[in-house]
Amino acid sequence: MSAAPESPAPTSTAIAGFENTFAEALAPLTVAWQGAEVPEPTLLILNDELAESLGLSVAALRSDDGVAILSGAARPADATPVATAYSGHQFGGYAPMLGDGRALLLGELVDTAGRRFDLQLKGSGPTPFSRGGDGFAVIGPMLREYLVSEAMHALDIPTTRSLAVVATGRDVHRDGAEPGAVLARVAASHLRVGTFELAVRHPDLLRPLADYAINRHYPDLAELPESGDRNRYLVFLETVIERQAALVAQWILVGFVHGVMNTDNTTISGETIDYGPCAFIDAYDPDAVFSSIDHGGRYRLGNQPAALKWNLARFAEALLTLISPVPDDGIAAATAALEAFDDHYERHFATGLSAKVGLVGLAIDRSLLDDLLTLMHHHRLDWTGTFRALADELRGDPAPLDDALPREASAPWLARWRTALADRGVDPAQIAAEMDAVNPVYIPRNHRLDDALRAATAGDLVPFHRLLDAVTHPYEPRDEWSDLADPAPESFSAGFRTFCGT
């Protein structure tokens, strides 16, 4: 590995309280590093609520010293920033060394509830893992990740979060010169399937990494024995599989398409990470693809569970020698754990979809749910708006649904649905309220987000803040946000593509 740059970054006490347990426990997976110089750091946005939950001073973060830390130009006095190493499968092809090519782990903070989080900078300059890249990022993609990750948090979907975005005053060259920026990201950790894919090729690292991950994310498992039929490593695998199955079900229930579900973007914690080419669907289409680099649709909306299961198979392969010293026994146990993924996913998805249509507490009628999906797909109904329209239907207002779908097309399914709801014996208005509590009004609509990011890149953050306010209050309809609930025109959606931002 390369050594850190010769000129050390200036230090600051604007942020304090850092620990470095990952770097201390697994030093071979890290390289001490520092961010690039920043010509003119300017704070674009700071997440005050998140800062306070981390025990940080908002005033200090907004100071010149605080902004210097958030930009990577200075380091906290008690921190030892590192770039972390990992490998991974990208679109199915193995890359033996990826690592933090444009990211810097400042260290770990323990929040006011006693939970440990990483604070990482994204776009802070080249590292030994940059593989020829410049290591920088630009304003649009960093603000995209800020807004979408905070929207996902508001939807109660496990996710990394965003603390700040700082403009650097440096032009970064992509298709042309664009203004540079750094995102400060908070995560339960940055441990990935790809971290294990690298460690398994260095056997002395695999067990310490697994034990570190267990102690950090699933400490109850540390009490289990290291060997035997129900050892901690097998249960660890089973637990991660369950977490990830729940996560991908939540993605699909809100119409979220990640776009780059490589193994290095599959976390051990079960959080969503990396919002590069992500998007939300308007019209329901299981084959929806937005990413400009997903040419074969590997990570299309409806294939996300299968893609994730494939990634988890790579995780299982990495753990085989820990699960059992007898290869056939390890393979059999890991295979059984993976085979449970489909049932986990189906349970989470069907339960969630039942809640979205008010069928809580009843036996799941999968045919009723599947027929709704078929109806939505055939008529290209808006995924988010349809569930709110169904709640309006229960309140006696058929107009929103009739505006989207002729009554003769919807009536047969609606009759079956109302019959099923009658079995609950609950007032329809109460069911409608329950539905509204799980069906958002506002998501980061692609056309609205695109407009907001273009304006922000040009220096106008007002549209961005307005959209951010709406998507972080996703269940609260307000007249002043009514336009933000509208799906994109077909003319926009037909040609819309997302990009990784690198």
C-alpha positions as CSV (number, residue, x, y, z in Angstrom):
1,M,0.0,0.0,0.0
2,S,1.1,3.6,-0.6
3,A,2.0,5.7,2.4
4,A,0.0,8.8,3.3
5,P,0.9,12.1,1.6
6,E,4.0,13.7,3.0
7,S,2.4,17.0,3.9
8,P,0.0,16.4,6.8
9,A,-3.4,18.1,6.8
10,P,-4.0,20.8,9.4
11,T,-5.9,19.6,12.5
12,S,-9.0,21.0,14.1
13,T,-10.9,20.5,17.3
14,A,-14.3,21.5,15.7
15,I,-15.3,17.8,15.8
16,A,-14.0,15.6,18.6
17,G,-14.7,12.2,20.1
18,F,-13.5,10.0,17.3
19,E,-12.6,6.3,17.8
20,N,-11.0,4.1,15.3
21,T,-11.9,0.5,16.2
22,F,-12.1,-0.7,12.7
23,A,-8.6,0.6,11.7
24,E,-7.2,-0.7,15.0
25,A,-8.7,-4.2,14.7
26,L,-8.1,-4.6,10.9
27,A,-5.2,-2.4,10.0
28,P,-4.3,-4.4,6.9
29,L,-7.7,-3.3,5.4
30,T,-6.9,0.4,5.8
31,V,-4.4,2.9,4.6
32,A,-3.8,6.1,6.6
33,W,-4.7,9.0,4.3
34,Q,-5.9,12.6,4.1
35,G,-8.2,14.6,1.9
36,A,-7.0,16.9,-0.9
37,E,-6.6,20.6,-0.4
38,V,-9.8,22.5,-0.9
39,P,-9.5,25.9,-2.6
40,E,-12.7,27.5,-1.2
41,P,-14.8,25.3,1.1
42,T,-18.4,26.5,1.3
43,L,-21.1,24.7,3.4
44,L,-24.1,24.0,1.1
45,I,-26.2,22.1,3.6
46,L,-25.8,20.7,7.2
47,N,-28.1,18.2,8.8
48,D,-28.5,19.8,12.2
49,E,-30.7,17.1,13.6
50,L,-28.3,14.4,12.7
51,A,-25.3,16.4,14.0
52,E,-27.0,16.8,17.4
53,S,-27.8,13.1,17.6
54,L,-24.1,12.4,17.1
55,G,-23.3,14.7,20.0
56,L,-21.7,17.3,17.6
57,S,-21.9,21.0,18.0
58,V,-23.9,22.6,15.1
59,A,-22.2,25.9,15.7
60,A,-18.8,24.3,15.5
61,L,-19.6,22.4,12.3
62,R,-20.7,25.7,10.7
63,S,-17.5,27.4,11.7
64,D,-14.6,27.7,9.3
65,D,-12.8,24.9,11.1
66,G,-15.8,22.7,11.0
67,V,-16.4,23.2,7.3
68,A,-12.7,22.5,6.7
69,I,-13.1,19.1,8.4
70,L,-16.3,18.3,6.5
71,S,-14.5,19.2,3.2
72,G,-11.5,17.0,4.0
73,A,-9.1,19.9,4.0
74,A,-8.5,19.5,7.8
75,R,-8.6,16.5,10.0
76,P,-10.0,16.2,13.5
77,A,-7.2,16.4,16.1
78,D,-8.2,13.0,17.6
79,A,-8.8,11.2,14.3
80,T,-6.7,9.1,12.0
81,P,-8.5,9.1,8.6
82,V,-8.1,6.0,6.5
83,A,-9.1,4.8,3.1
84,T,-10.5,1.2,3.4
85,A,-9.8,-1.7,1.1
86,Y,-12.3,-4.1,-0.3
87,S,-12.9,-6.1,-3.5
88,G,-16.2,-7.1,-5.1
89,H,-18.3,-8.2,-8.0
90,Q,-19.5,-5.4,-10.2
91,F,-22.3,-6.4,-12.6
92,G,-21.3,-10.0,-12.0
93,G,-17.6,-9.6,-12.8
94,Y,-15.0,-9.9,-10.0
95,A,-12.7,-7.0,-9.3
96,P,-9.9,-8.1,-6.9
97,M,-9.2,-4.6,-5.5
98,L,-11.7,-1.8,-5.4
99,G,-11.4,0.2,-2.1
100,D,-12.3,3.8,-1.3
101,G,-11.2,5.4,-4.5
102,R,-12.7,8.8,-3.5
103,A,-13.7,8.3,0.1
104,L,-12.0,8.8,3.5
105,L,-13.2,7.3,6.8
106,L,-12.6,10.0,9.4
107,G,-13.4,7.6,12.2
108,E,-16.3,6.5,14.4
109,L,-18.6,8.5,16.6
110,V,-20.9,7.1,19.4
111,D,-24.2,8.9,19.3
112,T,-26.4,10.0,22.2
113,A,-28.1,6.6,22.3
114,G,-24.8,4.8,22.5
115,R,-24.8,3.6,18.9
116,R,-21.5,3.5,16.9
117,F,-21.4,5.2,13.5
118,D,-18.8,5.8,10.8
119,L,-18.3,9.3,9.5
120,Q,-16.9,9.2,6.0
121,L,-16.1,11.8,3.4
122,K,-17.0,11.1,-0.2
123,G,-15.3,13.1,-3.0
124,S,-12.4,14.2,-0.9
125,G,-9.7,13.4,-3.5
126,P,-7.6,10.5,-4.8
127,T,-6.5,7.6,-2.6
128,P,-4.3,4.6,-3.3
129,F,-7.4,2.9,-4.5
130,S,-8.5,5.4,-7.1
131,R,-7.4,3.2,-10.0
132,G,-6.7,6.2,-12.2
133,G,-9.7,8.2,-11.1
134,D,-9.5,11.8,-9.8
135,G,-11.1,11.0,-6.5
136,F,-13.4,14.0,-6.6
137,A,-17.1,14.4,-6.8
138,V,-19.5,17.2,-8.0
139,I,-22.3,19.0,-6.5
140,G,-25.2,17.3,-8.3
141,P,-24.5,13.7,-7.3
142,M,-23.5,14.6,-3.7
143,L,-26.8,16.6,-3.2
144,R,-28.6,13.6,-4.8
145,E,-27.2,11.3,-2.2
146,Y,-28.0,13.7,0.6
147,L,-31.6,14.1,-0.4
148,V,-32.4,10.6,-1.4
149,S,-30.8,9.0,1.7
150,E,-32.7,11.4,4.0
151,A,-35.9,10.6,2.1
152,M,-35.2,6.9,2.7
153,H,-34.6,7.6,6.4
154,A,-38.0,9.4,6.6
155,L,-39.6,6.4,5.0
156,D,-38.1,4.3,7.8
157,I,-35.9,2.3,5.4
158,P,-32.4,1.4,6.8
159,T,-29.9,3.7,5.1
160,T,-26.7,5.6,5.5
161,R,-27.4,9.2,6.2
162,S,-26.0,12.5,5.1
163,L,-24.5,15.0,7.5
164,A,-23.3,17.7,5.1
165,V,-22.4,18.7,1.6
166,V,-19.5,21.2,1.1
167,A,-18.7,22.9,-2.2
168,T,-14.9,22.8,-2.7
169,G,-14.4,25.7,-5.1
170,R,-12.6,23.2,-7.4
171,D,-13.9,22.4,-10.9
172,V,-14.1,18.7,-11.6
173,H,-14.1,17.5,-15.2
174,R,-16.8,15.0,-16.2
175,D,-18.6,15.7,-19.5
176,G,-17.4,19.3,-18.9
177,A,-16.2,21.3,-15.9
178,E,-18.6,21.0,-12.9
179,P,-18.3,22.5,-9.4
180,G,-16.8,20.0,-7.0
181,A,-18.3,19.0,-3.6
182,V,-17.7,16.6,-0.7
183,L,-20.5,14.6,1.1
184,A,-20.1,13.8,4.7
185,R,-21.9,10.4,5.1
186,V,-22.9,8.6,8.3
187,A,-23.2,4.8,8.4
188,A,-23.6,2.1,10.9
189,S,-20.4,0.9,9.3
190,H,-18.9,0.6,5.8
191,L,-18.4,-3.1,6.0
192,R,-19.6,-4.7,2.8
193,V,-19.8,-8.1,1.2
194,G,-16.8,-6.9,-0.8
195,T,-14.8,-6.5,2.4
196,F,-15.3,-10.2,3.1
197,E,-14.5,-11.1,-0.5
198,L,-11.1,-9.4,0.0
199,A,-10.5,-10.9,3.4
200,V,-11.2,-14.5,2.4
201,R,-8.1,-14.2,0.1
202,H,-6.1,-13.3,3.2
203,P,-7.1,-16.1,5.6
204,D,-5.6,-14.4,8.7
205,L,-8.0,-11.5,8.2
206,L,-11.3,-13.4,7.7
207,R,-12.0,-14.5,11.3
208,P,-11.0,-11.2,12.9
209,L,-13.2,-9.4,10.3
210,A,-16.2,-11.7,11.0
211,D,-15.8,-11.3,14.7
212,Y,-15.5,-7.5,14.4
213,A,-18.7,-7.4,12.3
214,I,-20.6,-9.6,14.7
215,N,-19.5,-7.6,17.7
216,R,-20.4,-4.3,16.0
217,H,-23.7,-5.2,14.4
218,Y,-25.0,-8.4,16.0
219,P,-23.4,-8.5,19.4
220,D,-25.9,-11.2,20.7
221,L,-24.3,-13.6,18.3
222,A,-20.9,-13.2,20.0
223,E,-22.2,-15.5,22.7
224,L,-22.6,-18.4,20.3
225,P,-19.8,-21.0,19.9
226,E,-17.3,-20.7,17.2
227,S,-18.0,-24.2,15.9
228,G,-20.8,-26.7,15.7
229,D,-24.1,-27.0,13.9
230,R,-25.4,-23.5,15.1
231,N,-22.1,-21.6,15.3
232,R,-21.9,-17.9,15.3
233,Y,-20.7,-17.6,11.7
234,L,-23.6,-19.6,10.3
235,V,-26.1,-17.6,12.3
236,F,-24.3,-14.4,11.3
237,L,-24.8,-15.4,7.6
238,E,-28.5,-16.2,8.3
239,T,-29.0,-12.9,10.1
240,V,-27.5,-10.8,7.3
241,I,-29.6,-12.7,4.7
242,E,-32.7,-11.9,6.7
243,R,-31.8,-8.2,7.1
244,Q,-31.0,-7.8,3.4
245,A,-34.2,-9.6,2.4
246,A,-36.2,-7.2,4.5
247,L,-34.3,-4.3,3.0
248,V,-34.9,-5.1,-0.7
249,A,-38.6,-5.7,0.0
250,Q,-38.8,-2.2,1.5
251,W,-37.1,-0.8,-1.6
252,I,-39.6,-2.3,-3.9
253,L,-42.6,-1.3,-1.7
254,V,-41.6,2.3,-2.3
255,G,-40.6,1.9,-6.0
256,F,-36.9,2.4,-5.4
257,V,-34.4,1.2,-8.0
258,H,-30.9,1.2,-6.5
259,G,-29.1,0.9,-9.9
260,V,-25.7,-0.4,-8.9
261,M,-26.3,-3.4,-6.6
262,N,-22.7,-4.7,-6.7
263,T,-21.3,-6.7,-3.8
264,D,-19.3,-3.7,-2.7
265,N,-22.6,-1.9,-2.2
266,T,-24.2,-4.7,-0.1
267,T,-23.7,-3.8,3.5
268,I,-23.3,-6.2,6.4
269,S,-25.4,-3.9,8.6
270,G,-28.4,-4.1,6.3
271,E,-28.4,-0.4,5.4
272,T,-28.9,1.0,1.9
273,I,-25.6,2.5,0.7
274,D,-24.4,4.4,-2.4
275,Y,-27.1,6.5,-4.1
276,G,-25.3,7.1,-7.4
277,P,-27.6,6.0,-10.3
278,C,-30.7,5.4,-8.1
279,A,-34.2,6.4,-9.0
280,F,-37.9,6.0,-8.0
281,I,-40.4,4.7,-10.5
282,D,-43.5,6.6,-11.5
283,A,-45.5,4.1,-13.6
284,Y,-45.2,0.6,-12.1
285,D,-42.9,-1.5,-14.3
286,P,-41.0,-4.5,-12.9
287,D,-38.5,-4.0,-15.8
288,A,-37.8,-0.4,-14.9
289,V,-34.1,0.5,-15.4
290,F,-32.6,4.0,-15.1
291,S,-28.9,3.5,-14.7
292,S,-26.9,4.4,-17.9
293,I,-24.4,1.6,-17.2
294,D,-27.0,-1.2,-16.5
295,H,-27.2,-2.2,-20.1
296,G,-28.7,-5.7,-19.5
297,G,-31.1,-4.6,-16.8
298,R,-29.3,-6.8,-14.2
299,Y,-30.5,-4.4,-11.4
300,R,-34.0,-3.6,-12.8
301,L,-36.7,-3.0,-10.2
302,G,-38.1,-6.6,-10.3
303,N,-34.8,-8.3,-10.4
304,Q,-33.4,-6.7,-7.3
305,P,-34.3,-9.6,-5.0
306,A,-32.5,-12.1,-7.3
307,A,-29.5,-9.8,-7.6
308,L,-29.3,-9.4,-3.9
309,K,-29.5,-13.2,-3.3
310,W,-26.6,-13.6,-5.8
311,N,-24.6,-11.1,-3.8
312,L,-25.4,-12.9,-0.6
313,A,-24.2,-16.2,-2.2
314,R,-20.8,-14.5,-2.6
315,F,-20.9,-13.5,1.1
316,A,-21.7,-17.2,2.0
317,E,-18.8,-18.4,-0.1
318,A,-16.5,-16.0,1.9
319,L,-17.7,-17.5,5.2
320,L,-17.5,-21.2,4.3
321,T,-14.3,-22.0,6.2
322,L,-15.7,-20.4,9.3
323,I,-19.0,-22.1,9.1
324,S,-17.3,-25.5,9.0
325,P,-13.8,-26.9,8.5
326,V,-15.4,-29.7,6.4
327,P,-16.1,-28.2,3.0
328,D,-19.2,-30.3,2.2
329,D,-20.8,-29.5,5.6
330,G,-20.1,-25.8,5.2
331,I,-21.6,-25.7,1.7
332,A,-24.7,-27.6,2.8
333,A,-25.3,-25.2,5.7
334,A,-24.6,-22.1,3.7
335,T,-26.9,-23.4,0.9
336,A,-29.7,-24.0,3.3
337,A,-29.3,-20.4,4.6
338,L,-29.4,-19.0,1.1
339,E,-32.5,-21.0,0.2
340,A,-34.4,-19.3,2.9
341,F,-33.9,-15.9,1.3
342,D,-36.9,-16.3,-1.1
343,D,-39.2,-17.0,1.8
344,H,-37.9,-14.1,3.9
345,Y,-38.3,-11.8,0.9
346,E,-41.8,-13.0,0.1
347,R,-42.9,-12.6,3.7
348,H,-41.6,-9.1,4.0
349,F,-42.9,-8.0,0.6
350,A,-46.4,-9.6,0.9
351,T,-46.8,-8.3,4.5
352,G,-45.8,-4.8,3.4
353,L,-48.0,-4.8,0.3
354,S,-50.9,-6.0,2.3
355,A,-50.4,-3.1,4.7
356,K,-50.3,-0.7,1.7
357,V,-53.8,-1.8,0.7
358,G,-55.2,-1.9,4.3
359,L,-55.3,-5.7,4.7
360,V,-53.4,-5.7,8.0
361,G,-54.1,-8.6,10.3
362,L,-55.7,-10.9,7.7
363,A,-54.3,-13.9,6.0
364,I,-52.3,-12.8,3.0
365,D,-54.3,-13.2,-0.2
366,R,-51.5,-13.3,-2.7
367,S,-53.8,-13.6,-5.7
368,L,-55.5,-10.4,-4.8
369,L,-52.1,-8.6,-4.4
370,D,-50.7,-10.1,-7.6
371,D,-53.8,-9.0,-9.6
372,L,-53.4,-5.5,-8.3
373,L,-49.8,-5.5,-9.5
374,T,-50.9,-6.8,-12.9
375,L,-53.6,-4.1,-13.1
376,M,-51.0,-1.4,-12.3
377,H,-48.5,-2.7,-14.7
378,H,-51.0,-3.1,-17.6
379,H,-52.4,0.4,-17.1
380,R,-49.0,2.0,-16.2
381,L,-50.5,3.3,-12.9
382,D,-48.3,5.6,-10.8
383,W,-46.9,3.4,-8.0
384,T,-46.9,6.0,-5.3
385,G,-50.1,7.8,-6.2
386,T,-52.3,4.6,-6.6
387,F,-52.1,3.6,-3.0
388,R,-53.1,7.1,-1.8
389,A,-56.0,7.0,-4.4
390,L,-57.2,3.7,-2.9
391,A,-57.4,5.3,0.5
392,D,-59.4,8.2,-1.0
393,E,-61.7,5.5,-2.5
394,L,-62.4,4.2,1.0
395,R,-63.2,7.8,2.1
396,G,-65.8,8.1,-0.6
397,D,-63.7,10.1,-3.1
398,P,-63.4,8.0,-6.3
399,A,-62.0,10.8,-8.4
400,P,-58.2,10.2,-7.9
401,L,-58.5,6.6,-8.9
402,D,-60.9,7.3,-11.8
403,D,-58.6,9.9,-13.1
404,A,-55.9,7.2,-13.5
405,L,-58.0,4.2,-14.5
406,P,-61.4,3.7,-16.0
407,R,-64.0,2.4,-13.5
408,E,-64.8,-0.6,-15.7
409,A,-61.2,-1.6,-15.5
410,S,-60.8,-1.2,-11.7
411,A,-64.3,-2.3,-10.6
412,P,-63.7,-6.1,-10.5
413,W,-60.6,-5.8,-8.4
414,L,-62.1,-3.1,-6.1
415,A,-65.1,-5.4,-5.4
416,R,-62.8,-8.2,-4.3
417,W,-60.7,-5.8,-2.2
418,R,-63.7,-4.4,-0.4
419,T,-64.9,-7.9,0.4
420,A,-61.6,-8.7,1.9
421,L,-61.5,-5.4,3.9
422,A,-65.0,-6.2,5.3
423,D,-63.5,-9.2,7.0
424,R,-61.5,-6.8,9.2
425,G,-64.7,-5.3,10.7
426,V,-63.0,-1.9,10.8
427,D,-64.5,1.4,9.7
428,P,-63.3,2.2,6.2
429,A,-62.1,5.7,7.3
430,Q,-59.9,4.1,9.9
431,I,-58.4,1.8,7.3
432,A,-57.8,4.7,5.0
433,A,-55.9,6.5,7.7
434,E,-53.8,3.4,8.3
435,M,-53.0,3.2,4.6
436,D,-52.0,6.9,4.6
437,A,-49.6,6.2,7.4
438,V,-47.6,3.7,5.2
439,N,-48.1,5.2,1.7
440,P,-46.1,8.3,1.1
441,V,-47.4,11.3,-0.7
442,Y,-43.9,12.5,-1.6
443,I,-40.9,10.7,-2.9
444,P,-37.9,12.1,-4.8
445,R,-39.7,12.2,-8.2
446,N,-37.1,12.0,-10.9
447,H,-38.1,15.1,-12.7
448,R,-38.3,17.2,-9.6
449,L,-35.0,16.0,-8.3
450,D,-33.4,16.5,-11.7
451,D,-34.7,20.1,-11.7
452,A,-33.5,20.8,-8.2
453,L,-30.0,19.5,-8.8
454,R,-29.6,21.5,-12.0
455,A,-30.7,24.6,-10.1
456,A,-28.3,23.8,-7.2
457,T,-25.4,23.3,-9.6
458,A,-26.1,26.7,-11.0
459,G,-26.1,28.2,-7.5
460,D,-29.8,28.2,-6.6
461,L,-30.6,25.8,-3.7
462,V,-34.2,27.0,-3.1
463,P,-35.8,24.1,-5.2
464,F,-33.5,21.6,-3.5
465,H,-34.5,22.7,0.0
466,R,-38.2,22.7,-1.0
467,L,-38.0,19.1,-2.3
468,L,-35.9,18.0,0.7
469,D,-38.5,19.4,3.1
470,A,-41.3,17.5,1.3
471,V,-39.6,14.1,1.0
472,T,-38.5,14.2,4.7
473,H,-42.2,14.7,5.6
474,P,-43.4,12.1,3.1
475,Y,-46.8,11.3,4.7
476,E,-48.0,15.0,5.3
477,P,-50.0,16.4,2.3
478,R,-49.6,20.1,2.0
479,D,-51.1,22.4,-0.6
480,E,-47.9,24.2,-1.2
481,W,-46.2,20.9,-2.2
482,S,-49.0,19.5,-4.4
483,D,-46.9,19.7,-7.6
484,L,-44.2,17.6,-6.0
485,A,-46.6,14.6,-5.8
486,D,-47.2,14.6,-9.6
487,P,-45.5,11.9,-11.7
488,A,-43.2,13.0,-14.4
489,P,-44.6,13.6,-17.9
490,E,-44.1,10.6,-20.2
491,S,-41.8,12.8,-22.4
492,F,-39.4,13.1,-19.4
493,S,-39.6,9.5,-18.2
494,A,-39.0,7.9,-21.7
495,G,-35.5,9.3,-21.9
496,F,-34.5,9.7,-18.2
497,R,-31.2,8.1,-17.2
498,T,-29.1,8.2,-14.1
499,F,-25.3,8.2,-13.8
500,C,-22.9,7.1,-11.1
501,G,-21.3,10.6,-10.8
502,T,-17.8,9.3,-11.1
